[in-house]
């Protein structure tokens, strides 16, 4: 086969050699071939005919009109789905090995005759014009706090022009989390961008089912007015419209995963340690964006004089069971508040109970819905008066502060089933009025010594000045599985 380079050499040799035969020989080709390319005046690659004909019979020619009709009616159909349909419709006609042929045929049809595809238009941003934010789940990274899995989200904030970013740990896509995360970002940034874009967050965007004329919720609109930011949202099901924050989600998680690999552990002693780790990571990511970030800082608007409270305020009436319902979860309050209307100030991770212009209690929020948190100190004074209510109490499992209290109750129920509830409640009352830790240690001593658990026995231990041994929780160190590799290597050597 003659190459382009041979023909180029031939053309040069024709100018210098006496005969065409000599020029052809020096070019490494037959004289007839040399005359052919001299006559054509083209290189082999230029004279090559385009391969536009089929070399094999089209096995799908007869059914192609049917296939094309299906594709025009339902453009989302996959090639494999159509192929399986053809196999069912025409048994024995098409083998599994012909799937690739149909896939190429459909791919060509879609490129030449199929529906047009969505076009994405790159955007140019100006300094200080836009900020974007969104929530992203972090569970896939396997973060643990003191060995316990730490399921959480990050409220992620980004300036698209400079890619400056920061984030706040949270546990739900609530307005409280949105407000706290956004305000944390703005005050860390030290200024305010002109516009803020988010997706269809229920915490910010009005529910279309309500047929409201307002595009955003009142609380979100009030937050934006406080900082003087224009609100924008993307279309439903179009995450690419918030593409910068979506891309930063991926890159931030990847950077965090790599940092955790370098750290050698995904476990942290406390949530504070994890938050500090995230803060250092954001500083590292932002370090290379300083030049464009300085441009943004120069045009950002000033912050307001103060932050806006990141809480929702509403009133609830305490029911006869000394409980209230907050965000689809049940909590207990002090029994003296039964029948009173109290104010709830709901924050992202806790809520405050206010009465008579005073904050009387702060309670951590439960995650999810349909859960309950009953503090036995709120109701124990009335439970000891009504011990019969304990056995079938709806939230009875919340009245065992530790597993030793549960063991004590089960032991009492075996020895004296008729007096078990009354005896246990007396022990629980003792924990509420005296010291829960001391009572727990006393129960641990009685259990360890296999002694009868009674109220008098616990009280005696509390009043006794004599020190007694308390069984400690057993801690087993993690096993280094590398020792098994050593054993295997020793056996191979032997």
C-alpha positions, 0 to 999 in steps of 0.5 A: 500500500502506497503512503502519502510520504512515498508519493511526496518523495516521488514528486521530488524525485521526478524533478531530479531523476532522468527517468520516471523508472528511477524516480519510482524505484527510489520512491519504493513503488512500481513505475505504473503506480508512479504514473498513476499518482503523477496523473492524479496529482493527489496523495493516496489519502486525498484520492481515497473514496469514502466508505458509504456502502454497506458490507453486510445485509441490514437485518433490521431493515424490515422492522426499522419503520416500526422501530422509528415510529416507537422512537418518535413516539417515545424518545426516551426508549432505550435500545435494549428495551426495543431489542427485547421487544423485537425478540418477543415480537419476532421469536428466533429472528434476533440473537443477543449478539445483534443488540450492538448493531441495533444500538449503533443504528439508533444512535445514528438515527438520534444524531441525524433525525432524532429530537434536538437535545437541551443546550447548556450555555456557559455563563460569565459572572461579575464580581459580587453579583451572585451567590448560590447555596444548597443543602447536600447530604454527607452520609456517604463519607462515613463520618463518625463521632466517638464511634457513632455514625454521624448522619448530617447535611452541609449547608453549602454557600458559594460565590460563582465568580471566585468559587469562594465557599463555606458551609455549616453542619445541619440535620434537615432542610428546614428554614432554621438551618437555611437561615443559620447557614446563610447568615453564617456564610454572609458574616464570615464573608464580611459582605452581601452579594446582590443576588441569591439563587437557590433551588426549589427548597420548601424552606424558601419557595412557596408551595404551588399547591397553596395557589399563592401569588407570592413566589417565596415564603414570608420568612425567607422573603423577610430574611432576604429583605433584612440583608437587601438581597434579591431572591432567585430560584431555579426551575423544578427539575433543572439542577444545572441552573444552579450548576456552580453549587452542584459542581462545588458539592462534588468537588468539596466532597471529593476534597473532604474524602481525600483529606480524611484518607490522609488523616487516616481516620473518619472518626472524630472525638467530638462534633466540635473537632469535626467542625474545626476540620471542615473549617480548615478544609474550606480555608485550604480550598479558598487559599488559591482563589484569593485574587478573584475573591479580592475583586468580589470583596471590593464590590460587596455591599455592607452587612446590616447592623445585626443578624436576624434571629434564626428561629421560628416563634409560635405558641402552643398549649401544654396538654394534660399529659404535660407534653407539647408537639413541636415539628411533629415530635412530642416533648415533655415540659414541667407539669406546673405548665399544664393548661398554660400557653407557652412560646416556642422559639424553634432553632435549627438544633434546639428550641427554647420554651418561653413563659412570662418573658423568660426562657425557662428551658432549652431542649435539643430537637429530635431528628425526623418525625413521630418521635418523642422525648420525655424527661422523667423529672418533669412528671415523676412527682405525679407518677409516684402518686399514680404508679398504676399508670406506669405499666402501660404508659405510652412513653414508658421507655423514656423513663429509663435513664440508663440501661441499669434502670431498665435492669432494675425494673425487670428485676423488680417485676420478676420478684414482686410483680404487683409492687414493681412499678411503685418500687421502681418509681420510688427509685426514679424519684430518688434519682430526680431529687438526689443524684441520677449518677449516684443512683445509677452507680448504686444500681450497678453495685447491686447488679454486680453483687447479684443483690436484691434491688429495692428502694431501701437498698439503693437509699442505704447505699446513697446514705452510706459513707462507705465506698463500694466498687462499681462495675466499669464498662468494658472497653475492647480495643480495636483489633489490628487485622495486620497481624493475620498478614504477618501470620500468612507471610510467616507460613509462606516463608516456612 
